[in-house]
């Protein structure tokens, strides 16, 4: 894509300033009014396209267990989308167009998500009820993509929601230290994580994805509620915050079935 096609001139002036501090290693989301390069997000909902992507991505793991491959791909993907979307939401009170049919994804040679291109810069959240603050991310992106990943791979949807929730919780806390953060900027995100339901009484799949257990040197150990099942690819083993290595500390940890 040409430099002329992708510019920041139509972005809110502060949006490029998100990529400092805890976001300094991320590629900035870009804006393009013309037809951009990259993968249209909605194509991920097409089984054939998603299958091709996961097969390509799975080469780095010797085409190991498809459930684990899908989970690992989702972890990379969610880490980027959640970080950028949550930063704009909490720090700028801005709802980015994160619905899958509103953006294109930038991927590396192995199919890993490394960036995204938006057709517009979203809208202010000032007039939106707090219960709907994260609706675009949850309903427009996470819900349909997780359903597609679960259907294709055979892994439980809970695995993918746990992956998304892990990053949502992490960035909800980390962004409080961002240079643009006002006091209690992350309050709405933390409140979501503590709510068992979403709007209209729906179950909240992001409810308490992480626990903090007593660790060594009086430092709490951050542990996921559910395993990401990466251990199904033998050479990878367990994550540093895997619940399977902390079973003796409580009964509510394990693998989603």
Buried (B, 14 or more C-beta within 10 A) or exposed (E): BEEEBBEBEEBBEEBEBBBEBBBEEBEBBBBBEEEBEBBBBBBBBEEEBBEEBBEBBBEBBEEBBBBBBBBBBBBBBBBBBBBBBBBBBBBBBBBBBBBBEBBBBBBEEEBBBEBBBBBBBBEEBEEBEEBBBBBBBBBBBBBBBBEBBBEBBEBBBBBBBBBBBBBBBBBBBBBBEBEBBEEEBBEBBBEBBEEEEBBEEEEBBBBBBBBEEEEEEEEEBBBBBBBBBBBBBEEBEEBEBBBBBBEEBEEEBEBBE
